[in-house]
Amino acid sequence: WGGGACARGCGEGGHGRGPRVVTPPAVKACGWSSLVFPSWMPALPASAAARIVCVVGDNDKTISPSGVERMCRTNKIANFEVARGGDHRMNNYLLGKTKKGGKRDGGKLEELVHRALALPG
Protein backbone atom coordinates (compact mmCIF):
# COMPACT_ATOMS: atom_id res chain seq x y z
CA TRP A 1 0.00 0.00 0.00
CA GLY A 2 1.14 3.51 -0.74
CA GLY A 3 1.18 6.71 1.25
CA GLY A 4 -2.41 7.62 0.35
CA ALA A 5 -3.67 4.32 1.77
CA CYS A 6 -1.64 4.77 4.96
CA ALA A 7 -2.84 8.34 5.52
CA ARG A 8 -6.42 7.33 4.80
CA GLY A 9 -6.15 4.37 7.19
CA CYS A 10 -4.82 6.60 9.97
CA GLY A 11 -7.66 9.06 9.43
CA GLU A 12 -10.26 6.30 9.35
CA GLY A 13 -8.95 4.90 12.62
CA GLY A 14 -8.86 8.32 14.24
CA HIS A 15 -5.06 8.23 14.54
CA GLY A 16 -2.94 11.21 13.66
CA ARG A 17 -4.95 14.34 14.25
CA GLY A 18 -2.69 16.61 12.23
CA PRO A 19 -3.34 17.90 8.74
CA ARG A 20 -2.43 15.68 5.80
CA VAL A 21 -2.08 15.77 2.06
CA VAL A 22 -3.37 12.50 0.55
CA THR A 23 -2.26 11.56 -3.00
CA PRO A 24 -4.27 9.49 -4.15
CA PRO A 25 -6.12 7.29 -1.68
CA ALA A 26 -6.59 3.70 -2.85
CA VAL A 27 -10.37 3.49 -2.74
CA LYS A 28 -11.01 2.16 -6.23
CA ALA A 29 -8.37 0.60 -8.47
CA CYS A 30 -8.43 0.74 -12.29
CA GLY A 31 -7.69 -1.91 -14.91
CA TRP A 32 -5.75 -4.98 -13.83
CA SER A 33 -5.18 -3.51 -10.39
CA SER A 34 -8.92 -3.79 -9.69
CA LEU A 35 -8.59 -7.59 -9.81
CA VAL A 36 -6.15 -7.52 -6.88
CA PHE A 37 -7.38 -4.51 -4.88
CA PRO A 38 -11.13 -4.47 -4.25
CA SER A 39 -12.99 -1.16 -4.07
CA TRP A 40 -14.05 0.10 -0.68
CA MET A 41 -15.35 3.25 0.94
CA PRO A 42 -13.70 4.34 4.20
CA ALA A 43 -15.71 6.18 6.84
CA LEU A 44 -13.55 9.00 8.13
CA PRO A 45 -14.30 10.88 11.35
CA ALA A 46 -15.42 14.43 10.54
CA SER A 47 -12.48 15.81 12.52
CA ALA A 48 -10.03 13.90 10.29
CA ALA A 49 -11.86 14.70 7.04
CA ALA A 50 -11.74 18.42 7.85
CA ARG A 51 -7.92 18.33 7.95
CA ILE A 52 -7.30 16.54 4.64
CA VAL A 53 -6.24 17.94 1.29
CA CYS A 54 -6.86 15.15 -1.23
CA VAL A 55 -5.33 15.18 -4.72
CA VAL A 56 -5.69 12.71 -7.59
CA GLY A 57 -4.34 12.96 -11.13
CA ASP A 58 -6.80 13.01 -14.01
CA ASN A 59 -4.46 10.64 -15.91
CA ASP A 60 -4.17 8.14 -13.03
CA LYS A 61 -4.48 4.65 -14.52
CA THR A 62 -4.05 2.89 -11.15
CA ILE A 63 -6.62 4.62 -8.93
CA SER A 64 -9.97 5.84 -10.26
CA PRO A 65 -10.21 9.65 -10.04
CA SER A 66 -14.03 9.36 -9.91
CA GLY A 67 -13.76 6.86 -7.03
CA VAL A 68 -11.56 9.29 -5.09
CA GLU A 69 -13.99 12.13 -5.77
CA ARG A 70 -16.88 9.97 -4.51
CA MET A 71 -14.90 9.14 -1.33
CA CYS A 72 -14.29 12.86 -0.75
CA ARG A 73 -17.98 13.72 -1.23
CA THR A 74 -19.12 10.86 1.04
CA ASN A 75 -16.71 11.89 3.80
CA LYS A 76 -17.24 15.64 3.32
CA ILE A 77 -13.60 16.30 2.39
CA ALA A 78 -13.97 19.78 0.94
CA ASN A 79 -10.31 20.14 -0.01
CA PHE A 80 -10.34 17.92 -3.09
CA GLU A 81 -8.30 18.67 -6.20
CA VAL A 82 -7.94 16.96 -9.57
CA ALA A 83 -4.40 17.44 -10.88
CA ARG A 84 -4.65 18.17 -14.60
CA GLY A 85 -2.14 15.96 -16.38
CA GLY A 86 -1.24 14.16 -13.15
CA ASP A 87 -0.55 10.42 -13.28
CA HIS A 88 -0.49 7.98 -10.35
CA ARG A 89 2.99 8.98 -9.17
CA MET A 90 2.20 12.70 -9.48
CA ASN A 91 5.92 13.60 -9.50
CA ASN A 92 5.70 16.37 -12.10
CA TYR A 93 2.57 17.82 -10.51
CA LEU A 94 3.92 17.80 -6.95
CA LEU A 95 7.62 18.46 -7.54
CA GLY A 96 7.66 20.21 -10.91
CA LYS A 97 9.24 19.16 -14.16
CA THR A 98 12.92 18.31 -14.21
CA LYS A 99 14.99 20.80 -16.19
CA LYS A 100 18.56 20.60 -17.40
CA GLY A 101 20.99 20.08 -14.57
CA GLY A 102 18.43 18.14 -12.51
CA LYS A 103 16.66 21.20 -11.10
CA ARG A 104 12.89 21.19 -10.88
CA ASP A 105 10.61 23.97 -12.04
CA GLY A 106 7.32 24.59 -10.30
CA GLY A 107 5.42 21.94 -8.40
CA LYS A 108 2.49 22.22 -6.03
CA LEU A 109 3.66 20.20 -3.02
CA GLU A 110 4.62 23.22 -0.92
CA GLU A 111 1.31 24.96 -1.70
CA LEU A 112 -0.67 21.82 -0.76
CA VAL A 113 1.22 21.41 2.53
CA HIS A 114 0.61 25.07 3.43
CA ARG A 115 -3.06 24.68 2.56
CA ALA A 116 -3.31 21.60 4.82
CA LEU A 117 -1.50 23.36 7.67
CA ALA A 118 -3.96 26.27 7.42
CA LEU A 119 -7.01 24.02 7.92
CA PRO A 120 -8.83 24.51 11.23
CA GLY A 121 -8.67 21.89 13.95
MARFIMI-22277 format. One line per 2 residues: their letters; for each residue x, y, z of C-alpha. Coordinates in Angstrom, 3 decimals. Example, Ala and Ser with C-alpha at 12.3 -4.5 7.8 and 13.67 -1.06 7.14 Angstrom:
2
AS) 12.300:-4.500:7.800; 13.670:-1.060:7.140
% end
This chain:
121
WG) 0.000:0.000:0.000; 1.136:3.510:-0.742
GG) 1.176:6.708:1.255; -2.407:7.620:0.351
AC) -3.671:4.324:1.770; -1.638:4.772:4.959
AR) -2.842:8.344:5.519; -6.423:7.327:4.801
GC) -6.146:4.374:7.187; -4.821:6.598:9.973
GE) -7.657:9.055:9.435; -10.255:6.303:9.350
GG) -8.952:4.895:12.618; -8.863:8.317:14.241
HG) -5.059:8.228:14.540; -2.937:11.210:13.657
RG) -4.946:14.343:14.252; -2.686:16.610:12.225
PR) -3.340:17.896:8.738; -2.428:15.676:5.803
VV) -2.085:15.766:2.055; -3.371:12.504:0.552
TP) -2.260:11.563:-2.996; -4.268:9.492:-4.147
PA) -6.125:7.286:-1.677; -6.585:3.698:-2.848
VK) -10.369:3.490:-2.736; -11.014:2.161:-6.234
AC) -8.371:0.605:-8.470; -8.434:0.736:-12.286
GW) -7.688:-1.907:-14.909; -5.749:-4.984:-13.833
SS) -5.183:-3.507:-10.391; -8.917:-3.787:-9.695
LV) -8.585:-7.590:-9.806; -6.151:-7.518:-6.884
FP) -7.378:-4.512:-4.881; -11.134:-4.465:-4.247
SW) -12.991:-1.160:-4.066; -14.051:0.096:-0.676
MP) -15.347:3.247:0.945; -13.697:4.340:4.204
AL) -15.706:6.175:6.837; -13.554:9.003:8.127
PA) -14.304:10.877:11.347; -15.419:14.430:10.537
SA) -12.476:15.812:12.521; -10.033:13.895:10.292
AA) -11.864:14.704:7.037; -11.743:18.418:7.853
RI) -7.918:18.329:7.951; -7.299:16.535:4.635
VC) -6.242:17.944:1.286; -6.860:15.150:-1.235
VV) -5.329:15.182:-4.720; -5.692:12.707:-7.592
GD) -4.336:12.964:-11.130; -6.798:13.008:-14.008
ND) -4.460:10.640:-15.907; -4.167:8.137:-13.034
KT) -4.478:4.648:-14.525; -4.045:2.891:-11.153
IS) -6.618:4.624:-8.932; -9.970:5.843:-10.263
PS) -10.213:9.651:-10.043; -14.031:9.363:-9.913
GV) -13.755:6.856:-7.034; -11.558:9.287:-5.095
ER) -13.986:12.133:-5.766; -16.884:9.970:-4.508
MC) -14.903:9.137:-1.333; -14.293:12.857:-0.749
RT) -17.976:13.715:-1.231; -19.120:10.863:1.040
NK) -16.706:11.891:3.801; -17.240:15.644:3.316
IA) -13.603:16.297:2.387; -13.972:19.781:0.941
NF) -10.308:20.145:-0.008; -10.337:17.917:-3.093
EV) -8.302:18.674:-6.199; -7.938:16.964:-9.572
AR) -4.400:17.441:-10.885; -4.648:18.170:-14.601
GG) -2.136:15.958:-16.385; -1.235:14.159:-13.152
DH) -0.551:10.421:-13.284; -0.487:7.985:-10.353
RM) 2.987:8.977:-9.165; 2.196:12.705:-9.484
NN) 5.919:13.603:-9.500; 5.705:16.369:-12.102
YL) 2.574:17.822:-10.514; 3.925:17.796:-6.954
LG) 7.622:18.458:-7.540; 7.660:20.206:-10.907
KT) 9.241:19.157:-14.162; 12.923:18.314:-14.207
KK) 14.987:20.802:-16.189; 18.560:20.601:-17.399
GG) 20.990:20.077:-14.570; 18.427:18.139:-12.507
KR) 16.663:21.202:-11.098; 12.895:21.191:-10.881
DG) 10.612:23.969:-12.045; 7.316:24.587:-10.298
GK) 5.425:21.936:-8.401; 2.487:22.216:-6.030
LE) 3.655:20.201:-3.023; 4.620:23.223:-0.924
EL) 1.310:24.959:-1.695; -0.673:21.824:-0.760
VH) 1.216:21.413:2.530; 0.612:25.074:3.426
RA) -3.063:24.679:2.557; -3.308:21.595:4.820
LA) -1.505:23.362:7.667; -3.964:26.266:7.422
LP) -7.009:24.018:7.921; -8.826:24.514:11.233
G) -8.670:21.888:13.945
% end
